[in-house]
Amino acid sequence: MDIKPKHIFNAVSQEMGLICPEYSTIRSQIIRNINKQFLPNIKSFDDIPIESEYYKTKRNENFMIFKNTDLIIFQSPFQAYLFSNYHKNIFADGTFYAAPKFSYQLFITRTYVGEFNMFYTTSISILKNKKQSTYETLFKEIKKNANKFRSNTLISTINFHCDFEQEHLTNNSSESYNSYLNNIFPNKPLFYKLIYILKEEENLSYNDYQRRT
C-alpha cells in the first residue's frame, strides 16, 4: 500500500506548529506517551516470548504462527488465506534496516490480487541469521499454515520471486513495502513497536480487501 502515515503525520504537525507554537511540545509528549505503552524492549532473539498479547490481530486472531531459535513468523488468517488462494506468484524480499537490532533480517512475502490490481502482504518474519535451513523452515511453515485455508487441493508448487535468487526477478511490490517500512523506522525499531505497526498494516489491508469484495 502507498499510504505513508508518518509523512502525513509530519505534514500535519508542521502546519499545526505554525498555527499553535505549543504544538511541538504537545506532539513530543504524545509520542513519548505512545512509546511508553510498549513493553520493555527485547535485547536478544532468545528473549522473544512464545506467547504475548501482541501476537493477536485487532480481530483477536493469532498473528504469530511459528517460532524457533532462528526464526519467528507472523501471518494472520487473512494473510494465510491470501497466500493460499493467490499463490501462483509470491514476491519475497528482505530488509535489514527495519529489522530489530538483535536480528539479521526482516523477511516479507507479498502476493498480487489481479481482480483488484493490488498487492497484499502475506507474511512477515524476523530472522536471526542467513542460514539456508532458516529460509527453508520459513517457506515450509508458511506453506503449511496456508494449506489450512484451502478447501480443495493443497499447495504444491509456488513461484517465489526473491531478490537473492538469480533465476527470479525482484518485484517492485516487495521493494516498495520495504521502502515504506524504512520510512516508518528511520532507526532500528523496538520489537514490540515493530509488531504493533505490522498489525496496524495487516488491519488496513484486511479492511481494504473486505471493502473491495
C-alpha positions as CSV (number, residue, x, y, z in Angstrom):
1,M,0.0,0.0,0.0
2,D,1.2,3.6,-0.7
3,I,-0.2,5.1,2.5
4,K,2.5,6.8,4.4
5,P,1.0,7.8,7.8
6,K,4.4,9.0,9.1
7,H,4.7,11.5,6.3
8,I,1.1,12.6,6.7
9,F,1.6,13.0,10.4
10,N,4.8,15.1,9.9
11,A,3.0,17.3,7.4
12,V,0.1,17.9,9.7
13,S,2.5,18.5,12.5
14,Q,4.3,21.2,10.5
15,E,1.1,23.0,9.7
16,M,-0.1,22.7,13.3
17,G,3.2,24.1,14.5
18,L,2.6,27.3,12.5
19,I,-0.9,27.7,14.0
20,C,-0.1,26.7,17.5
21,P,3.5,27.3,18.7
22,E,3.0,24.9,21.7
23,Y,2.1,22.0,19.4
24,S,5.7,20.8,19.1
25,T,5.9,20.3,22.8
26,I,2.5,18.6,22.8
27,R,3.5,16.4,19.9
28,S,6.6,15.2,21.7
29,Q,4.6,14.4,24.7
30,I,2.1,12.4,22.6
31,I,4.9,10.4,21.0
32,R,6.5,9.7,24.4
33,N,3.2,8.5,25.8
34,I,2.7,6.2,22.8
35,N,6.2,4.7,23.3
36,K,5.6,4.2,27.0
37,Q,2.7,1.8,26.2
38,F,5.1,-0.8,24.7
39,L,6.6,-3.4,26.8
40,P,10.4,-3.3,27.6
41,N,12.5,-3.8,24.5
42,I,13.7,-7.3,23.5
43,K,17.5,-7.4,23.5
44,S,18.2,-10.8,22.1
45,F,16.5,-13.4,19.9
46,D,16.3,-15.8,22.8
47,D,14.3,-13.2,24.8
48,I,11.4,-13.2,22.3
49,P,8.4,-14.7,24.2
50,I,6.4,-17.7,22.8
51,E,3.2,-16.1,23.9
52,S,2.3,-12.4,24.1
53,E,-0.8,-10.1,23.9
54,Y,1.0,-8.6,20.9
55,Y,0.6,-11.8,19.0
56,K,-3.2,-11.2,18.4
57,T,-4.6,-9.2,15.5
58,K,-7.2,-6.4,16.0
59,R,-9.8,-9.1,15.3
60,N,-8.3,-11.2,18.2
61,E,-6.9,-13.8,15.8
62,N,-3.5,-15.5,16.0
63,F,-0.8,-13.4,14.4
64,M,2.3,-15.4,15.3
65,I,2.3,-18.9,13.8
66,F,5.9,-20.2,14.4
67,K,8.9,-19.6,16.5
68,N,12.2,-21.4,17.0
69,T,15.7,-20.4,17.9
70,D,16.4,-18.8,14.4
71,L,13.1,-17.5,13.3
72,I,9.7,-16.0,14.2
73,I,6.9,-15.9,11.6
74,F,3.8,-13.6,11.6
75,Q,0.9,-14.5,9.4
76,S,-2.7,-13.7,10.2
77,P,-5.6,-16.0,9.0
78,F,-6.4,-13.3,6.4
79,Q,-2.8,-13.2,5.2
80,A,-2.7,-17.1,5.1
81,Y,-5.9,-17.0,3.0
82,L,-4.4,-14.6,0.5
83,F,-1.2,-16.8,0.4
84,S,-3.2,-20.0,-0.2
85,N,-5.6,-18.6,-2.8
86,Y,-3.2,-16.3,-4.8
87,H,0.0,-18.4,-4.6
88,K,0.9,-18.7,-8.3
89,N,3.4,-15.9,-7.8
90,I,4.7,-14.9,-4.3
91,F,7.1,-12.0,-4.2
92,A,9.6,-12.1,-1.4
93,D,12.3,-9.7,-0.2
94,G,14.2,-8.9,2.9
95,T,15.1,-5.7,4.6
96,F,17.9,-5.1,7.1
97,Y,17.1,-1.5,8.1
98,A,13.6,-2.3,9.6
99,A,14.8,-5.4,11.4
100,P,15.3,-5.2,15.2
101,K,18.9,-4.8,16.4
102,F,19.2,-8.3,17.7
103,S,18.1,-9.9,14.4
104,Y,19.6,-10.3,11.0
105,Q,16.7,-9.6,8.6
106,L,13.0,-8.8,8.3
107,F,11.7,-11.0,5.5
108,I,8.4,-10.2,3.8
109,T,6.2,-12.1,1.3
110,R,3.5,-10.4,-0.8
111,T,1.0,-11.6,-3.4
112,Y,-0.8,-9.9,-6.3
113,V,-4.6,-10.0,-6.4
114,G,-5.4,-9.5,-10.0
115,E,-9.1,-8.6,-9.8
116,F,-8.2,-5.6,-7.6
117,N,-4.9,-4.8,-9.1
118,M,-3.4,-4.8,-5.6
119,F,-0.5,-6.3,-3.8
120,Y,-1.1,-7.6,-0.2
121,T,1.4,-8.7,2.4
122,T,1.1,-12.4,3.2
123,S,3.7,-12.9,5.9
124,I,6.4,-11.1,7.9
125,S,9.3,-12.9,9.5
126,I,12.2,-11.9,11.7
127,L,15.3,-13.9,11.1
128,K,18.3,-14.4,13.4
129,N,20.7,-15.5,10.7
130,K,21.0,-16.2,6.9
131,K,21.4,-19.9,7.1
132,Q,19.8,-21.8,4.3
133,S,18.0,-24.0,6.8
134,T,16.3,-20.9,8.3
135,Y,14.9,-19.9,4.9
136,E,13.8,-23.5,4.2
137,T,12.0,-23.6,7.5
138,L,10.4,-20.3,6.8
139,F,8.9,-21.3,3.5
140,K,7.8,-24.7,4.8
141,E,6.0,-23.2,7.8
142,I,4.3,-20.5,5.8
143,K,3.0,-23.0,3.2
144,K,1.9,-25.4,5.9
145,N,-0.1,-22.7,7.6
146,A,-1.6,-21.5,4.4
147,N,-2.8,-25.0,3.5
148,K,-5.2,-24.8,6.4
149,F,-7.2,-22.3,4.5
150,R,-7.6,-24.3,1.3
151,S,-10.8,-26.2,0.8
152,N,-9.6,-28.3,-2.1
153,T,-6.1,-29.2,-3.3
154,L,-3.1,-28.5,-1.1
155,I,-0.4,-26.0,-2.3
156,S,2.3,-27.9,-4.1
157,T,4.3,-25.6,-6.3
158,I,4.9,-21.9,-5.6
159,N,6.9,-19.5,-7.7
160,F,8.9,-17.4,-5.3
161,H,10.4,-14.3,-6.7
162,C,13.3,-13.3,-4.4
163,D,16.0,-10.7,-4.6
164,F,18.7,-13.2,-3.7
165,E,17.8,-15.7,-6.4
166,Q,19.4,-15.0,-9.7
167,E,16.8,-17.1,-11.5
168,H,13.9,-14.8,-10.4
169,L,13.1,-11.2,-10.6
170,T,12.7,-8.9,-7.7
171,N,9.2,-7.3,-7.8
172,N,8.6,-3.7,-7.0
173,S,5.8,-4.8,-4.6
174,S,8.2,-6.1,-2.0
175,E,10.7,-3.3,-2.6
176,S,8.1,-0.6,-2.2
177,Y,6.9,-2.1,1.0
178,N,10.5,-2.3,2.3
179,S,10.9,1.4,1.5
180,Y,7.6,2.1,3.3
181,L,8.9,0.3,6.4
182,N,12.2,2.0,6.2
183,N,10.4,5.4,6.1
184,I,8.4,4.4,9.2
185,F,11.5,3.2,11.0
186,P,14.4,5.5,10.3
187,N,16.2,3.7,13.1
188,K,16.2,0.1,14.1
189,P,12.7,-0.5,15.6
190,L,11.9,-1.8,19.0
191,F,10.5,-5.3,18.8
192,Y,7.0,-4.6,20.2
193,K,6.7,-1.3,18.3
194,L,7.5,-3.2,15.1
195,I,4.8,-5.9,15.8
196,Y,2.3,-3.1,16.6
197,I,3.0,-1.4,13.2
198,L,2.8,-4.7,11.3
199,K,-0.6,-5.4,12.9
200,E,-1.9,-2.0,12.0
201,E,-0.8,-2.6,8.4
202,E,-2.5,-6.0,8.4
203,N,-5.7,-4.5,9.6
204,L,-5.6,-1.8,6.9
205,S,-5.1,-4.5,4.3
206,Y,-7.9,-6.6,5.7
207,N,-10.3,-3.7,5.6
208,D,-9.3,-2.7,2.1
209,Y,-9.8,-6.3,0.8
210,Q,-13.2,-6.6,2.5
211,R,-14.3,-3.2,1.0
212,R,-13.4,-4.5,-2.5
213,T,-15.1,-7.9,-2.2
